[in-house]
Amino acid sequence: NEYGGDNVSLASATSDNFAYMYKYQRLTNNYYPARVWQFTYQMIVNTNTMIERIQEGESTDMDQLLGENYFLRGYLYFTLCNLFGRPYVQSPETNLGIPLKLTSDINDFPKRNTVKEVYDQVIKDLEKGASLMESKKTCIHASKEVAYAMLSRVYLYMENWEKAKEYADLVINSGRYTLITGDAYKTYPQTVPENNSETIFAIRMVKDTDYEKYYMASYSVGSVYAEINDQGWGEMYPSESYRQLINQNESDLRRAFIVEQPTEDNSLWLIYVYSDESTKTYQYITNTVVQQGNNYTITENPGMYTNPTVQKETVNGKTRYYVTRVDNNTKYYVDIENALKDLNGFPKRFIYKCSLQEGQAHLWSPVLIRLAEMYLNRAEANFYLGDSDAAISDINVIRTRAQIPDRVKADLPAGVSVLDWVLEERRLELAFEAHRKLDIFRKGQTLNRKYPGMHLTGALNTIYTTIDPSDNKIVEYIPQSELDAYPIDLIQNP
């Protein structure tokens, strides 16, 4: 999980180690990055062993297996470098990435390679894998198109727009995948991946068996996002900014991935964010209201406001509700909605995007690559290649599937670019799938965390409401235990 970059706010931390990561308060021996480092390199050595032992050209099946190992090694190095190395767009020739261990020799201890060297190896592995693999495997196996899709992502991060588009085209035009639509999309995670026409590559989990074996009920991604059938923690909720964005179109099918938890009394409330920049305080304010005809009357703490009736006005053709506080004479736009259960003051809005495979609460086969990303990769590439019409066409494919209005270039607001539209659609479509943080920093943007959540708890000097792309905190420390055990010096991240 990308601990907050994908527009989620933690309701209560289950462990200090995770809380430190979520708050961008790095530790040199954090349990979670240490496990990622350890297990990823174990897998890399396993792939190295297979690559060394399989003779290329022996048979089609063996070439397929060899290609899968090249793909997997490239995927692992790309993922690891994005955790422990800076974005490629930031001086990749000098910034350090991770050690490239390309043998199974237990006495082989490489130094840290640069980010560019790691990416070069990733491309080499993915291209080699693509040349060896067939196109006949299901999405729970690597294949030629899986490697192409991953190459599109890698080149996108490198800002090689021609290659990013080329490989996205190869996947889109392969005919192997189609976007799922309607109710099938609203229940995307519930379908086993090999029966899902949109999934390009997923890690298959098996009902009952994996649910118990891997503690899916309590320690899966879905468990962090939701509580279902009394299973799971249900601690990470959509951020206010994402909620406002997705709610711009009530018909958006993607709203189905967020399931609100109403109170038993079916009461209504108004809700808004009250902020104090000086103390880095952001909190939800909720007050019970009752509907009287076409108006809403505040019945809880009405004295906080200049008028006990919620006011309304038309903004961009839509009705907006607002109140004016007495204490600061400030106008706040509010939402009127069903009152929700809360945890530590955070309204419970569970995320079902990583749960309910085959009806089992938090069973989910992690979808690592899907077709929608390819359209979004191509849209971004098309923009930079000077074809904004093609970029709009690509995002409209995604918007049409979501059942929301198409973008029309003539409607582009002042101060907004087609690229803004592309990145906004990417945020809407890929939310909660471990893309958002990486997208923010590769685009040189600042991560804005000015919304209610546990990420803003603690002493003022440890609260980070914004994370700049040049900040050292965007990369994890190499685990100190690994540095201590390594026989040669590895340079620690600053």
Buried (B, 14 or more C-beta within 10 A) or exposed (E): BBBBBBBBBBBBBBEEBBBBBBBBBBBBBBBBBBEBBEEBBEBBBBBBEBBEEBEEEEEEEBBBBBBBBBBBBBBBBBBBBBBBBBBBBBEBEEBBBBBBBBEBEEEEEEEBBBBBBBBBBBBEBBBBBBEBBBEEBBBBBBBBBBBBBBBBBBBBBBBBBEBBBBBBBBBBEBEBBEBBBEEBBBBBBBBBBBEBBBBBBBEBBEEEEBBEEEEBBEEBBBBBBBBBEEBBBBBBBBBBBBBBBBEEBEEBBBBBBBBBBBBEEEBBBBBBBBBEEEEBBBBBBBBBBEEEEEEBBBBBEBEBBEEBBBBBEEEEEEEEBBBBBEEEEEEBBBBBBEBBEBBEEBBBBBBBBBBBBBEBBBBBBBBBBBBBBBBBBBBBBBBBBEBBEBBBBBBBBBBEBBBBEEBEEEEBEEEEEBBEBBBBBBBBBBBBBBBBBBBBBBBEEEBEBBBBBBBBBBEEEEBBBEBBBEBEBBBBBBBBEBBEEEEEEBEEBE
